[in-house]
Amino acid sequence: MRQNHLLAFFPLLILVFMAGCSHCGRNTDTLYQASTIDALLVGIYDGSTTFAALKKNGDFGIGTFDALDGEMIAVDGSFYQAKADGTVLPVADTSTTPFAVVKFFVPETKTRLSGSWNLSGLTKHLDRMLPTPNYFYAIRIDGTFPAITVRSVPAQQKPYPGLAQAASRQAVFQFSSISGTIIGFRTPDFAKGINLPGYHFHFISADRKSGGHLLDCRIDQASLSLDRALELRLALPENDAFSGAKLGRDHGRELDKAERGTSHD
């Protein structure tokens, strides 16, 4: 009789263990990336990875959508699409992306940010904080921001233009005293061509109604979380556009125009 009670209790122990171990079975040291920044720069915008696949590889990240239709923000396991008309929508698992970076976010460092910084000042502060620039870092900043400037790009039509030209049609949104989360990554210089060297941030408001690619910000008080990645898993598109593209040339100016926008010191 006692043995039957033990057998009945054993599944409950399993459930309790699983509930307390949300990251069990997940590789939390791996950054998962769909396609490359070089491919995006030359106009390879057809979605090659589903969001169902992305969710298996991370609960935190940034990217875009099929045909470059808006900015992707993933936070706390939920995925959002910030569109050029200013709306923010939840993302269906069947939607696809031509470029995205995700990670299961397990912060190794948590601290407070106290000071008055814009985006340029923030990145310089982060560079001083990091023990080494030779790893990938996932970065999360939560707070109420005195000013936030974001952009989103509308869906493109074939034949697709390059990213710099597409971004010239961006819609820019400015917010004051807005609560939310800045989400992004720092990529080492040696990964040039795979991803944007340096920092790349997106933003989403606390009410999940506003967001986009971060162009500038003001930070007075906020909480900062950092998560280092020791591995990179790269999923390349399997399509004619990627197979036939001429990749690998220097895209420095296009990167500045397309990704860093018009942020000022």
C-alpha positions as CSV (number, residue, x, y, z in Angstrom):
1,M,0.0,0.0,0.0
2,R,2.9,2.4,0.9
3,Q,4.5,1.6,-2.4
4,N,1.4,2.7,-4.3
5,H,1.4,6.0,-2.4
6,L,5.0,6.5,-3.4
7,L,4.3,5.7,-7.0
8,A,1.4,8.2,-7.0
9,F,3.6,10.9,-5.5
10,F,6.5,10.5,-7.9
11,P,4.8,12.2,-10.9
12,L,4.0,15.2,-8.7
13,L,7.7,15.5,-7.8
14,I,8.6,15.5,-11.5
15,L,6.0,18.3,-12.2
16,V,7.4,20.4,-9.3
17,F,10.9,20.0,-10.5
18,M,10.0,21.0,-14.1
19,A,8.0,24.0,-12.9
20,G,11.0,25.3,-11.0
21,C,13.4,24.8,-13.9
22,S,12.1,26.8,-16.8
23,H,15.4,26.6,-18.6
24,C,16.0,22.9,-18.2
25,G,16.8,21.3,-21.6
26,R,17.6,24.7,-23.2
27,N,21.1,25.8,-24.2
28,T,21.2,29.2,-22.5
29,D,24.7,29.9,-23.7
30,T,23.8,29.9,-27.3
31,L,22.8,32.8,-29.6
32,Y,20.6,31.7,-32.5
33,Q,20.6,33.7,-35.6
34,A,18.6,33.4,-38.8
35,S,20.6,34.6,-41.9
36,T,23.2,37.3,-41.9
37,I,23.3,41.1,-41.8
38,D,25.1,41.1,-45.2
39,A,22.2,39.2,-46.8
40,L,19.8,41.7,-45.4
41,L,21.9,44.6,-46.6
42,V,21.7,43.4,-50.2
43,G,17.9,43.0,-50.1
44,I,17.3,39.3,-49.2
45,Y,14.0,39.9,-47.4
46,D,12.0,36.7,-48.1
47,G,11.3,34.9,-44.8
48,S,13.3,31.8,-44.3
49,T,12.7,30.9,-40.7
50,T,9.3,30.5,-38.9
51,F,8.7,32.1,-35.6
52,A,7.8,28.6,-34.3
53,A,11.4,27.7,-35.0
54,L,12.7,30.9,-33.4
55,K,10.8,30.2,-30.2
56,K,12.5,26.9,-29.8
57,N,15.8,28.7,-29.7
58,G,15.1,31.8,-27.6
59,D,12.7,33.9,-25.6
60,F,14.5,37.2,-26.1
61,G,15.6,38.9,-29.3
62,I,15.3,41.3,-32.2
63,G,14.8,41.0,-36.0
64,T,12.4,41.7,-38.8
65,F,9.7,40.1,-40.9
66,D,9.1,38.7,-44.4
67,A,9.5,41.6,-46.9
68,L,11.0,43.7,-44.2
69,D,7.6,44.4,-42.8
70,G,8.4,46.1,-39.4
71,E,10.7,45.5,-36.4
72,M,10.6,42.3,-34.3
73,I,10.9,42.4,-30.5
74,A,10.9,39.3,-28.3
75,V,10.8,39.7,-24.6
76,D,9.8,37.3,-21.8
77,G,8.9,34.7,-24.4
78,S,6.4,36.9,-26.3
79,F,7.1,38.0,-29.9
80,Y,5.9,41.4,-31.3
81,Q,5.8,43.1,-34.6
82,A,6.2,46.9,-34.6
83,K,4.8,48.1,-37.9
84,A,5.5,51.3,-39.8
85,D,2.0,52.6,-39.1
86,G,2.8,52.7,-35.4
87,T,0.9,49.6,-34.4
88,V,2.4,46.7,-32.4
89,L,1.0,43.2,-33.0
90,P,1.6,39.7,-31.5
91,V,3.4,37.4,-34.0
92,A,1.9,34.1,-35.2
93,D,4.1,31.0,-35.1
94,T,3.5,30.6,-38.9
95,S,5.0,34.1,-39.7
96,T,8.5,34.1,-41.1
97,T,11.6,36.2,-40.8
98,P,14.6,36.9,-43.1
99,F,16.8,38.0,-40.2
100,A,16.5,37.6,-36.5
101,V,18.7,37.0,-33.4
102,V,17.3,35.3,-30.3
103,K,18.6,33.8,-27.0
104,F,17.1,32.3,-23.9
105,F,17.8,35.2,-21.6
106,V,19.4,34.3,-18.3
107,P,21.2,37.4,-17.0
108,E,24.7,37.0,-15.4
109,T,24.9,40.6,-14.4
110,K,22.2,42.9,-13.0
111,T,22.8,46.5,-12.0
112,R,21.3,50.0,-11.9
113,L,21.9,52.7,-14.4
114,S,22.1,56.1,-12.8
115,G,23.1,59.1,-14.8
116,S,21.9,61.1,-17.8
117,W,22.8,59.4,-21.1
118,N,21.7,59.3,-24.7
119,L,22.2,56.2,-26.9
120,S,25.8,57.1,-27.7
121,G,26.6,57.7,-24.0
122,L,24.9,54.4,-23.1
123,T,27.0,52.4,-25.5
124,K,30.2,54.0,-24.2
125,H,29.2,53.2,-20.6
126,L,28.4,49.6,-21.6
127,D,31.8,49.3,-23.3
128,R,33.5,50.3,-20.0
129,M,31.4,47.8,-18.1
130,L,32.0,44.7,-20.2
131,P,35.0,42.6,-19.1
132,T,35.9,41.9,-22.7
133,P,34.5,42.9,-26.2
134,N,35.2,39.4,-27.6
135,Y,31.9,37.8,-26.7
136,F,28.3,38.3,-27.8
137,Y,26.1,39.9,-25.2
138,A,22.3,40.1,-24.8
139,I,21.3,43.3,-23.1
140,R,18.1,44.3,-21.4
141,I,17.3,47.7,-20.0
142,D,14.0,48.3,-18.1
143,G,12.8,51.7,-16.9
144,T,10.8,54.8,-17.5
145,F,12.7,56.8,-20.2
146,P,12.4,60.6,-20.5
147,A,12.7,60.2,-24.3
148,I,12.7,57.4,-26.8
149,T,13.1,57.6,-30.6
150,V,12.3,54.5,-32.6
151,R,11.7,53.7,-36.3
152,S,10.0,51.0,-38.3
153,V,10.3,50.2,-42.0
154,P,7.2,49.4,-44.2
155,A,6.9,46.2,-46.2
156,Q,9.0,46.2,-49.4
157,Q,8.0,45.2,-52.9
158,K,10.0,43.1,-55.3
159,P,12.5,43.6,-56.7
160,Y,13.7,44.4,-53.2
161,P,15.9,47.5,-52.7
162,G,19.0,47.3,-50.5
163,L,18.5,47.9,-46.7
164,A,19.9,51.4,-46.8
165,Q,17.4,52.4,-49.5
166,A,14.5,50.7,-47.7
167,A,15.4,52.3,-44.4
168,S,15.3,55.8,-46.0
169,R,11.5,55.3,-46.1
170,Q,11.3,54.6,-42.4
171,A,8.6,56.0,-40.1
172,V,10.1,57.6,-37.0
173,F,8.2,57.8,-33.6
174,Q,9.2,59.9,-30.6
175,F,7.9,59.3,-27.1
176,S,8.3,61.1,-23.7
177,S,8.2,59.6,-20.2
178,I,7.5,56.2,-21.5
179,S,7.9,53.0,-19.5
180,G,9.3,49.9,-21.3
181,T,12.2,47.8,-22.2
182,I,15.3,48.3,-24.5
183,I,16.3,44.9,-25.9
184,G,19.4,44.2,-27.9
185,F,22.8,42.6,-28.5
186,R,26.4,43.6,-28.7
187,T,28.3,41.8,-31.5
188,P,32.2,41.5,-31.5
189,D,34.1,43.2,-34.4
190,F,35.3,39.8,-35.7
191,A,31.7,38.8,-36.6
192,K,31.4,41.6,-39.2
193,G,29.2,40.4,-42.1
194,I,27.4,38.0,-39.9
195,N,25.8,40.7,-37.7
196,L,26.1,44.4,-37.0
197,P,29.4,45.0,-35.1
198,G,28.7,46.8,-31.9
199,Y,25.2,47.5,-30.5
200,H,21.8,46.9,-32.0
201,F,18.7,47.8,-29.9
202,H,15.0,47.6,-30.3
203,F,12.4,49.0,-27.8
204,I,8.9,48.0,-26.7
205,S,6.7,49.9,-24.2
206,A,5.4,48.3,-21.0
207,D,1.9,48.2,-22.4
208,R,3.2,46.6,-25.6
209,K,1.5,49.2,-27.8
210,S,4.6,51.1,-29.0
211,G,8.0,50.0,-30.2
212,G,10.6,49.7,-33.0
213,H,14.3,49.9,-33.8
214,L,15.9,52.2,-31.3
215,L,17.4,55.4,-32.8
216,D,18.0,57.3,-29.6
217,C,17.0,57.5,-26.0
218,R,17.4,59.4,-22.8
219,I,18.1,57.4,-19.6
220,D,18.1,58.8,-16.1
221,Q,17.4,55.7,-13.9
222,A,16.9,52.2,-15.2
223,S,17.8,48.5,-14.5
224,L,20.4,46.8,-16.7
225,S,20.7,43.0,-17.2
226,L,23.6,41.4,-19.2
227,D,23.8,37.9,-20.5
228,R,27.0,36.6,-22.3
229,A,26.7,34.0,-25.1
230,L,29.5,31.5,-25.6
231,E,28.1,29.9,-28.7
232,L,26.6,31.2,-32.0
233,R,24.3,29.0,-34.1
234,L,23.7,30.4,-37.6
235,A,20.8,29.2,-39.8
236,L,21.4,30.2,-43.4
237,P,18.5,30.7,-45.8
238,E,18.0,27.9,-48.3
239,N,16.7,29.9,-51.3
240,D,17.9,31.2,-54.7
241,A,18.3,34.8,-53.5
242,F,20.8,33.8,-50.9
243,S,22.5,31.2,-53.0
244,G,23.1,33.7,-55.8
245,A,24.0,36.8,-53.8
246,K,27.4,38.4,-53.8
247,L,28.2,38.6,-50.1
248,G,31.2,39.7,-48.1
249,R,32.0,43.2,-49.4
250,D,32.4,46.2,-47.0
251,H,28.9,47.6,-46.1
252,G,30.1,50.1,-43.5
253,R,28.3,53.1,-44.8
254,E,25.1,51.2,-45.6
255,L,25.1,49.8,-42.1
256,D,25.4,53.2,-40.5
257,K,22.5,54.5,-42.6
258,A,20.3,51.5,-42.3
259,E,20.8,50.4,-38.8
260,R,22.1,53.3,-36.7
261,G,19.7,55.8,-38.3
262,T,20.1,59.5,-37.4
263,S,21.0,59.2,-33.7
264,H,23.1,62.2,-32.4
265,D,25.5,62.7,-29.5
